[in-house]
Amino acid sequence: MKRAFLILLLCLCTVLCASCNNTPEDTTLPEGCLRAENDATDFNFCYPNTWVIDRNDGMISIKTNVGKGGTLAYASISVQAFTMEDSTMSAGNFWDKHKADLEDLYGDKLVMESEKKETELAGNIAARSKYSIKLSDVTYDFEQIICVRYGVAYMITLTAPQGTYETAAPGLETVMTYFVFE
């Protein structure tokens, strides 16, 4: 009886330990990709190996040169998380509030390229939108994906100098495709 109890206890402990493992079972990287992760975030993602990590603390940012003819012009993708005051707010509602803040801050320098569309991020409902902002003499194109999960808003932002968006956009698609919540 004692032996059966110990075997049962050992099996139970093994199952519990295995279910608590937070590492993905398949840690293989897609071809041509690297993984961005750190201990301060509850997410990770793969990105093209033509991009480099620009910042890796509570926010992860990657960048690549999208300049032509030897000129330097960087596009970046940043991923950051915010604890929300209203944990019941949806991704769409969070985007609407964020858009109003952008309009207040930039006024007529903000041009909406596309209205908010529903999309997914790692199996969660998200809102996606594109806009541009003219700062000084340079116009930047932005695409943002906002996902709300457990009272936290996750914001993925592609920023590219106008005219270079098409070069940088595949990097955003890679981040979106291989984004993982831990």
Summary of the structure (lengths in Angstrom):
residues: 182
radius of gyration: 20.4
end to end distance: 40.0
largest distance: 80.6
contacts: 493
relative contact order: 0.17
helix: 27%
strand: 43%
